[in-house]
Amino acid sequence: MPLQRPHVDSTGAWHFFDGDLQTWLVKDDGRSFTSGQRFKKGSPHTGAGRKSTATPPYHVHRFQTETFAVQSGILAYLIDGRTGILKAGETVNIPPWRPHTFWSDEASGEDLVVHITVKGGDNPGFDETFVHNFYGYLSSVTLAGRPPNPFQMLRLLDHADVILAGIPVTISNWVNIIFGRWIGGYLLRLPTSFKEFAD
């Protein structure tokens, strides 16, 4: 199935899910990377709470510390099994190996705008390339009415040193290696980046 490149506007923001999710580069100084992201209210992709299409899976970063800094709206999160919310001006730091995910609080009635900063590790991991390819692939197949290929999703996550949480770490690490790296990468030759989502 051919993938569709999302619209990139004059400010450099990428529009995924027909514009319901927008991402843009805030900062990348070689030591840390910050992605600005806007989640549109009321959308099944970005404004339906945790069940939104664009909600990241519950996961850990092997090497990177991640920081959520809410600019507007309300961010709901699950960190280490605990739920909570962040309002505009509030932040939370998530060290490596701490399970987490987040979504826009649908009860807020507002778009969520959040700056997500990651730093640490030798591998770029979660960076602009990962953002464009992860959301680009997920958006493209979703809008085409198709489910994402789980081997492709695991291939992208493994390449970014991201491991699924919710099961023992040793098992989830082997899930990445066997299904993402060995089967997805070596056997199926699935990519970690697509020409459709290149800058």
C-alpha positions as CSV (number, residue, x, y, z in Angstrom):
1,M,0.0,0.0,0.0
2,P,1.5,3.4,-1.0
3,L,2.0,5.8,1.9
4,Q,0.8,9.3,1.8
5,R,3.0,12.2,2.7
6,P,1.2,14.6,5.2
7,H,0.8,18.2,4.5
8,V,3.7,20.4,5.7
9,D,2.7,24.0,6.2
10,S,4.7,27.2,5.7
11,T,5.8,27.2,9.4
12,G,7.2,23.7,9.0
13,A,4.5,21.9,11.0
14,W,3.5,18.5,9.8
15,H,-0.2,17.7,9.7
16,F,-1.0,14.0,10.5
17,F,-4.5,12.5,10.5
18,D,-5.8,15.2,8.2
19,G,-4.4,17.9,10.5
20,D,-5.8,16.6,13.7
21,L,-2.2,16.0,15.0
22,Q,0.4,18.7,14.2
23,T,4.0,18.4,15.1
24,W,6.9,20.8,14.7
25,L,10.5,21.1,15.7
26,V,11.1,23.4,18.7
27,K,14.7,22.6,19.4
28,D,17.4,20.2,18.4
29,D,20.9,21.1,19.7
30,G,22.5,17.7,19.4
31,R,22.1,17.1,23.2
32,S,18.4,17.3,23.4
33,F,15.4,17.3,21.1
34,T,12.1,19.1,21.6
35,S,9.0,18.4,19.5
36,G,5.9,20.6,19.7
37,Q,2.7,18.7,19.3
38,R,-1.0,19.8,19.0
39,F,-3.8,17.3,19.6
40,K,-7.1,18.5,18.2
41,K,-10.1,18.3,20.5
42,G,-13.1,16.2,19.4
43,S,-11.1,14.0,16.9
44,P,-11.2,10.2,17.1
45,H,-7.5,10.3,16.4
46,T,-6.4,12.9,19.0
47,G,-9.3,14.0,21.1
48,A,-11.0,10.7,22.3
49,G,-8.9,10.3,25.4
50,R,-6.6,7.3,25.8
51,K,-8.4,5.4,23.1
52,S,-7.3,8.1,20.5
53,T,-5.5,6.7,17.5
54,A,-2.5,8.9,18.1
55,T,-2.1,7.9,21.8
56,P,1.4,6.3,22.2
57,P,1.5,2.7,23.5
58,Y,2.4,2.3,27.1
59,H,6.2,2.2,26.8
60,V,9.7,2.9,28.3
61,H,12.7,4.6,26.8
62,R,15.9,2.6,27.3
63,F,18.3,5.5,27.4
64,Q,16.4,8.8,27.1
65,T,14.8,11.0,29.7
66,E,11.5,12.5,28.5
67,T,9.9,15.7,29.7
68,F,6.3,16.9,29.0
69,A,5.7,20.6,29.2
70,V,2.1,21.6,28.6
71,Q,1.6,24.8,26.7
72,S,-2.2,24.8,26.6
73,G,-5.0,22.3,27.3
74,I,-4.8,19.4,29.7
75,L,-2.5,16.4,29.3
76,A,-3.6,13.2,31.0
77,Y,-0.9,10.6,31.7
78,L,-0.2,7.1,33.0
79,I,3.2,6.9,34.6
80,D,4.3,3.8,36.5
81,G,0.7,2.7,36.8
82,R,-0.5,6.1,38.2
83,T,-2.8,8.4,36.3
84,G,-2.7,12.2,36.6
85,I,-3.1,15.4,34.6
86,L,-0.9,18.4,33.7
87,K,-2.3,21.8,33.0
88,A,-0.7,24.7,31.1
89,G,2.7,25.7,32.6
90,E,3.1,22.3,34.3
91,T,5.8,19.7,33.5
92,V,6.8,16.2,34.4
93,N,10.2,14.4,33.9
94,I,10.2,10.7,33.0
95,P,13.6,8.9,33.4
96,P,14.7,5.9,31.4
97,W,12.9,2.6,32.1
98,R,9.8,4.3,33.7
99,P,6.6,3.1,31.9
100,H,4.4,5.9,30.6
101,T,2.0,7.2,28.0
102,F,-0.1,10.3,27.6
103,W,-3.2,11.7,25.8
104,S,-5.3,14.8,25.5
105,D,-7.9,15.0,28.3
106,E,-11.1,14.9,26.2
107,A,-13.2,16.5,29.1
108,S,-11.1,19.7,28.8
109,G,-12.8,20.8,25.6
110,E,-9.5,22.2,24.4
111,D,-6.8,21.3,22.0
112,L,-3.7,20.0,23.8
113,V,-0.4,21.7,22.9
114,V,2.6,20.1,24.5
115,H,6.4,20.3,24.1
116,I,8.1,17.0,24.5
117,T,11.8,17.0,25.2
118,V,14.1,13.9,25.2
119,K,17.8,13.7,26.0
120,G,20.4,11.1,26.8
121,G,21.8,8.0,25.1
122,D,24.1,7.5,22.1
123,N,21.2,6.6,19.7
124,P,19.1,9.6,18.7
125,G,16.1,7.4,19.6
126,F,13.0,9.6,19.8
127,D,13.9,12.4,17.4
128,E,12.4,14.3,14.5
129,T,12.9,11.4,12.1
130,F,11.1,9.0,14.5
131,V,8.2,11.5,15.0
132,H,7.7,11.9,11.2
133,N,7.9,8.2,10.4
134,F,6.0,6.8,13.4
135,Y,3.1,9.2,13.1
136,G,3.4,9.4,9.3
137,Y,3.0,5.6,8.9
138,L,0.2,5.4,11.5
139,S,-1.7,8.3,10.0
140,S,-1.3,7.0,6.4
141,V,-2.6,3.5,7.1
142,T,-5.3,4.7,9.4
143,L,-6.7,7.2,6.9
144,A,-6.6,4.4,4.3
145,G,-8.8,2.3,6.5
146,R,-6.1,-0.3,7.3
147,P,-4.6,-1.5,10.6
148,P,-0.9,-0.8,11.1
149,N,1.4,-3.8,10.6
150,P,2.6,-4.8,14.1
151,F,6.0,-5.9,12.8
152,Q,6.4,-2.4,11.2
153,M,5.4,-0.7,14.4
154,L,7.8,-2.8,16.5
155,R,10.5,-2.1,13.9
156,L,10.1,1.6,14.4
157,L,10.0,1.4,18.2
158,D,13.0,-0.9,18.4
159,H,15.1,1.4,16.2
160,A,14.2,4.3,18.6
161,D,15.2,2.3,21.8
162,V,11.5,2.2,22.8
163,I,10.1,-0.9,24.5
164,L,6.5,-1.7,25.2
165,A,5.5,-1.7,28.9
166,G,2.9,-3.6,30.8
167,I,4.7,-6.9,30.6
168,P,8.0,-7.9,32.2
169,V,10.9,-5.9,30.7
170,T,12.9,-9.0,29.8
171,I,9.9,-10.3,27.8
172,S,9.1,-6.9,26.1
173,N,12.8,-6.5,25.2
174,W,12.7,-9.8,23.4
175,V,9.5,-8.9,21.7
176,N,11.3,-5.9,20.2
177,I,14.3,-8.0,19.2
178,I,12.5,-11.0,17.8
179,F,9.4,-9.4,16.1
180,G,10.8,-5.9,15.4
181,R,14.5,-6.4,14.7
182,W,14.8,-10.0,13.5
183,I,11.5,-10.7,11.8
184,G,10.6,-7.1,10.9
185,G,14.1,-5.9,10.0
186,Y,16.1,-8.9,8.8
187,L,13.4,-11.2,7.4
188,L,10.7,-8.9,6.2
189,R,13.1,-6.0,5.4
190,L,10.8,-3.4,6.9
191,P,12.3,0.1,7.0
192,T,13.0,2.4,9.9
193,S,12.3,5.4,7.7
194,F,10.2,6.1,4.6
195,K,11.0,8.4,1.7
196,E,7.4,9.8,2.0
197,F,8.3,11.2,5.4
198,A,11.8,12.6,4.7
199,D,12.4,16.3,5.3
